[in-house]
Amino acid sequence: MNPNEIPDAESVYLIPTYRRPRVVFSHGEGAYLFDSNGKRYLDFAAGIAVTALGHGFPAWVEAVVDQASRLTHISNLFHSAPQIELAKRLVENSFADRVFFSNSGSEANEAALKFARKWARTNHGEDKTDFIAFEGGFHGRTLGALSLTHKNKYREPFGPLVPGVTFVPFNDLDAARRAITDRTCAVFVEPVQGEGGVRIADVLFLQGLREICDQHATLLVCDEIQCGLGRTGRLWAHDVYGITPDIMTLAKPLAGGLPIGVTLVTEEVSRAVEVGDHGSTFGGGPLTCRAAQIIFDYINQPDLLEGVVRSGEALMKGLREFSSDNIIDVRGAGLLVGVELKTAVKPLIEHSLEQGLIVISAGENVLRLCPPLTITIDEVNTALEILNKGISALERTS
Ligand SMILES: Cc1ncc(COP(=O)(O)O)c(C=O)c1O
C-alpha cells in the first residue's frame, strides 16, 4: 500500500480507538525514526517508554533473528530455556522469588490482582478482597486493571468494574491510612506515575504505605511497568525508597518492543498460587524471553544506569532554563520527565513532530519525555533546542 494512503485506509478498517498524526514511520535506528518520505525524527517517546535501547539494537536484532529461526512458540504446556533464563535474571536481581509471564502491562496487573486475591483468600479468608489505588494512577485497560485506573473517562463507559477499589489522593499517606482496612488485600502504586502526569511518590509516602500494608496484612504492589527497568536511573524505581514490595509488575521495555508482561512475587504470595490458577498461551514465549535477556543484561549495568541519571539531569536542567511563563513545573526521575504547562500540550507535540522531534503527553497539560535510555547528551540538546523554539513560537501565536 502506498504509505500516503495508510491513514485513510485506517479510518476504514480499524476500530477508531486511537487518534494519530498522519506520519507513517518506515524504520528506526538508534534514537531516530524515519518516515516514508525519508524525514528523520528524534524519538523522545520510545513507543511510550518501550524501546529502551533505541531502534534496531544490534545484539537484540541478532538474538531475535536467531531465536525466530530456532523456536518461536511452544505454549506454556512445555518447558522453555529462554523463559527460565529470563526468570532467573529477574529473580536474582530483585526482591522477588518467583515470576509469572504474560504479554502486556495490563495482563501483568491482572495477574497481580488474581494472585493478591488468592493469597488473601488462602491466608486470611474470603472477606479480604478490597484494593486501594491512587488518584492519577494508571494500571491498564483490561477490566481488572481498569478497575484500578483512576481516570473517569477510561472507566465510566465500561462499568460495572471490579468492586471494592478505593482511590486515595497520591502522596497523601494520611488518606491511605484512613482508607486501608483488614479487608484490603492489596495496595497498587506506581513509584512514579507515568500517564498521570509524571508524578513522583514522596519517600515518606511509599515508606508509609509499606508500613500500613504490614500493619493490615495487605500486599504492596509496585507497578513499575513504565518507571521500572532503569527508567529512573535505578534498576527498579522502588530502589531509592528503601522498601520492597510484595508484588511488582513489569512490561513495556523488557523485550525491546516485543510484547511481554511479568508479575514478580515473593515466595509467600507464590505459595498461594496453584497449578491451573492462571495461564497464558503466549506469555513467556521463547522469542520474547530471549529478546528480553539482551535488554535486561544491557540495562542492568552501572554504566547504563549512570548514563540515564546524567542524561536525565541534563534534560531537566535544560528545560528549567527555558524562559517561558507557560511552564508551571519540570519534574521527573532519570529519563521519565514531565513538563507541566499552563496550556494544553497538544500544539507543542504537533509543532515538535513537524520539527523532527517525537514527544507525547501525560494528560492534557503535561508533556512527557521518555527517550531511549541510551540517549546521548547531544541528542538531549537537540531535543531541548526544538522544544525551546516550539514553546516560544506557540507563545507568540497564542
Ligand atoms: C504504569 C502502567 N501500568 C500499566 C500499563 C498498561 O500496560 P499495557 O498498555 O502494556 O497493557 C501502563 C501503560 O501505559 C502503565 O504505564
The ligand as an SDF file (V2000), in Angstrom:
LIG
                    3D

 16 16  0  0  0  0  0  0  0  0999 V2000
    2.1530    2.1750   34.8940 C   0  0  0  0  0  0  0  0  0  0  0  0
    1.4400    1.4120   33.8250 C   0  0  0  0  0  0  0  0  0  0  0  0
    0.7690    0.3060   34.1560 N   0  0  0  0  0  0  0  0  0  0  0  0
    0.1250   -0.4240   33.2250 C   0  0  0  0  0  0  0  0  0  0  0  0
    0.1140   -0.0480   31.9040 C   0  0  0  0  0  0  0  0  0  0  0  0
   -0.6280   -0.8630   30.8810 C   0  0  0  0  0  0  0  0  0  0  0  0
    0.2640   -1.5110   30.0370 O   0  0  0  0  0  0  0  0  0  0  0  0
   -0.2080   -2.0800   28.6190 P   0  0  0  0  0  0  0  0  0  0  0  0
   -0.5900   -0.9140   27.7740 O   0  0  0  0  0  0  0  0  0  0  0  0
    1.0010   -2.8230   28.1150 O   0  0  0  0  0  0  0  0  0  0  0  0
   -1.3450   -3.0020   28.8640 O   0  0  0  0  0  0  0  0  0  0  0  0
    0.8010    1.1060   31.5210 C   0  0  0  0  0  0  0  0  0  0  0  0
    0.7870    1.5620   30.1050 C   0  0  0  0  0  0  0  0  0  0  0  0
    0.9840    2.7090   29.7930 O   0  0  0  0  0  0  0  0  0  0  0  0
    1.4760    1.8500   32.5030 C   0  0  0  0  0  0  0  0  0  0  0  0
    2.1400    2.9760   32.1920 O   0  0  0  0  0  0  0  0  0  0  0  0
  1  2  1  0
  2  3  1  0
  2 15  2  0
  3  4  2  0
  4  5  1  0
  5  6  1  0
  5 12  2  0
  6  7  1  0
  7  8  1  0
  8  9  2  0
  8 10  1  0
  8 11  1  0
 12 13  1  0
 12 15  1  0
 13 14  2  0
 15 16  1  0
M  END
$$$$
